């Protein structure tokens, strides 16, 4: 979750909800929400789930079709669109066209698709696919829990607040998460997974106004040299939001980031558990406990290919 100079930070990282640190923490915490029949298997793979929680962001600018899976700009579709948009992707395509959907994000539909894929992986007793899909699904669910992933003003660029995305999703957890209460209880079965992920989008979008308004109010009270400061990161001195301003913003939000992280943790666990139940509740103790050598090699190959691939123009949430 290292921060770099502000212009680069806001350009390169604004779409990475929670930052690398947050995504890894959320996947890790979600493991402990699982019931006894699942938790041993997931704990055996907790390092895999943690390390690979950020893989979707690594693919975002190099894999065509990846970027829209991380967000949904509901305000592109009119007032209260989050309540009115079709829950079935085919119905949404019929109403808006797929080009429009991909331009403005598809995160809730993508999570439902992944729910079906993970359920099938449990039915097939496929450890590699279970772990791969669990790690990725956790990432997208967490993305849906970030308010600025539900608006066209995703980085405050339309209101003179450029950089607010990194402040909300990276800077505050970086400074304050050790004091957060992220205990979310035991995973619950989701009778309607589609409603659950759309509920996350609705909840997130309802917070957009306060996310933007409180930052603007505070900015009016802080001179530039008090709003920002310099910190040493390794061998670099970087410019970032000051600790004083960040803590004041956290106070104005009244624990909003903490609540959203706790909510995301529970929702990830709920989806994993629901997929296991719908996949026939297989006995995970009789399955391989860790990814195969083939999976490890595939991950290494993917990492090398991603690092070497040229960046592509990603629709939406890009500048």
N, C-alpha and C positions, 0 to 999 in steps of 0.2 A: 504494500500500500504506500510505497514511497511516493512523495510528491516531488514534482519538478517545478521549474519556474512557471508562474501562473499562466502566461499565454500558452505554453505547451501543454500544461496540465488541462486547461479547459478545452483545448482543441482535440487532444488525443484521448482523454479519459472521461469526458462528460457522459458517454453512453454506457459506461461500465458500472451498473448499479451496485452500490455498496463498496466498490473497489475490490481488489483482489482479497484484501484482508477480510472484508465483510462476507463475501461469498463463501470463502473457505470456512469461516466461523459458523455461518448458518447451516451449511451442510453437516458440519461436525456436530453441532448441537442437536440437529434433527435426529441423529442416530439414537440419542438418549430418550427420545419420545416413543420409541418403538416397543411393542410388547415382547415378552420373553421369547416367543417363538421366532422372532426376527432379530432381536438385538444382538445376539451372539454372532450371527452371520455378518451383520452390518458393522459391528465393532471390529471384526477381523479385517474388514476392508475400510476402516475409517480413514486411514492415511490416503488410500486411493480416492475416496470420496472427497476428502479435503483438498488434495493436490489438484484434482481434476474439476473442481467446482468452477474454475475460471476458464476452462477450455473453450466454452462458447464465445467468450470475449476474444480469445486468441484467434478464433476463426472468423470473427466478425468482418474484418476488412479484407479478407483474402478468399473467402468461400462465397460464391454467388448464392443469394437467397438466405443467408444467415442473418443479416442485420435486422430485417423486419420482425424476427422472432423475439426480439428483446423489448418491444414497446408497443403501445397503441395510443396514437394521438386522437383521443375520442372527441376533442373539441374541433377537429376538422369536419365532423359530421353533424354539427348543430347542437343546440341546447339539449341537455339531458340525454345525449346520444348513448351514454354508457348503459342507460336503462332500456333503450329502444332497439339497439343494434341486434341483428339476428345472432342467435347463439350457435347455429349450425353454419359451418364455413361455406357450404354449398349455397345456402340461402343468402349469406353475405355477398358472395360472388355475384349471384343473380341480381342483387340490389345495387351494388357499388362497382362491380367489375374487379377482377383480381389485380389488375394494375394499380388501381386506387388503394386496395387493401395493402398490397406490398409496399406502396409508397408511405403509407401512414401507420403501418405496424399491424402485427397479427398475434401478439403474445398470448391472449387467452385461448385462441383456437389452436395455437401451437402446443400449449400445455395439454389440451384435451387429446390432441394427436399423440403426444408422448405418453399420456396415460394409457392409451390403448396399446401402444408399443411395449410399455413396461409390463402391462398385464400379460401380453403374449409371451414376453420373455420369462415370466414366472411360470406360465403354463408349459413352456418348453424346458424348464429347469436349466436355463442357460446363464451360468454365473457371469460370464463376460458381458453379455448384453444387459443383465440386471444391473451390474455395477455401472456400466457406461451410461445407460439411460437414467439411472438414479442420480448420478452426478450431474448430468445435463439438465434433467428435469428440475432439480433443486435450484439451479441457476436461473432458469426462466421463471419459476414461481417467485423467487426472490425479486427478480426484475419487476414483476407485476405489483410488488408491494412498495415500489418507490414512486411517490407522487409525480416526480418530474419525468417518469416514463409513461405518463398518460396524457401529456399535453404537447402541443406544437411549440410552446415556449419552454422547451426542455432544458435550456441552459440560461434562461433569463435574457436571451438575446433580443427578444421583442420588447423588453421593458427596461433596457439599460442595466441589467443585472447579470451580465455575462460572468459565468464562473460559479453561479449558485449551485449548479448540479454537483460539482466537486466538493463544495462546502457542506451540503446536506448529506451526501452519501459517503464521503470519504473522510473529510476533516473532523466532523463531529464524532463518528465512531472511533477514529484514530485517537482522539484525545480523551474520550469519555466512556468507551465501552467497558472498561474494566469495572466501572461503577454501575453498569446496567444490570437489572434483574431480567435475565432472558429465559428463566424457567417457564416452560409453557405447558407442563402437564403431559399426560399420555396421549398418544395419537388416537384420533377418532375416525371411524369409518365414514366416508362421504357418500351419502345416498345419491347425490347429483354432483359429480366432479365439475361439470360445466358451470353450474351455478356457483360452486365454490370459487373457481378462479375468476369468474366475472364479479363475484362479490369482492375479491381482492382489488380488481381494477376500479370498481365503484368506490371502495373505501379510499384507495390511493388518490383518485381524482378529486374526491371531496376535500382533500388536504392541500391541493395545489394553491388555493387562494392564500391560506395562512403561510405556506412555505415562502411565497413571493412577497406578501405584504409585510411580514415581520422583518425580513431582510432589508426591504426598502426603508422601513421606519428606522431601523438601527443605523443604516448607512447615513441617514440624514443627521444622526447624532455623533458619528465618529469621523474625525478628520482622516484623510487618506493614510497618514503615517501611523495612525492608531488602529485603523481597520486591517492593515496588512503589516507583516513583519518578516524577519529573516530567521531561518533556522538552519542548523548544520545537519545535513543528511549524508552520512558517509564522508566522502571527500568534497561534497558540494555544499555550497551555501545557497539556499533556495528561498524565494519569496512566496509567502503563503498567508492565509488569513491569520491574524493574530490570535493568540490564545484568549485574550480578553474579549475580542469581538465574537469568537466562536462560542465561548461560554455564555455570553449575553444572548446570542441567537438561540442556543440550546434552551436557555431559560425561557425565552419568549415562546418557543415551541412547546414548552411544558412537557418534555419527555416524548415528543412525537417520534423521533428516530428510534428511541428505545422501544416504544410500543410497536412500531412497524417491524423491527427486527424480531421481537418476540412473536408477533403475528406470523411473520414469514417462517420462522422456525417451526411453529405448530403446523402451518399449512403444508410445508414440505413433508413433515412426518405423516400427516394425514393422507397425502397422495401416495407416498410409498406404501403405507399400510393398506390403503384401499386397493392398490394394484395387486398386492400379495393376496388379499382376500378374494378379489375377482379372478385372480389367476389360479384359484383352487387351493390356496393356503398350503403350498408344497412344504414338505419337511426340509427346511434349509440345512439342518444338521447333516443330512445325507448328500449334500452337494459340495463340490469343491469350495473351500473357504476363501480362496484368493484368486485373482485373475490369472489366467493361463500365461505361459510364456509367449504364446501367439498374441495375446492381448497386449502384453507389455511391449512387444516388438512393434505392434501396430501403433501404439501410443508414441513410441520413439520416432517412428517413421512420420506420423502425422505432425509431430512437433517440428521436425526438421523441414518438412514440406511447407508448413505454415510460416516458419521463420524465413524461408527462402522465397516464398511467393510474393509477387508484387501486389501492392494494395489495389483494391478495386473501388470504384465509386459505389458507395452504399446509399440506398434510398432512405430518406428521412433521418432525423437525428444526426445529421452530418453537416459540416460547414466547410 
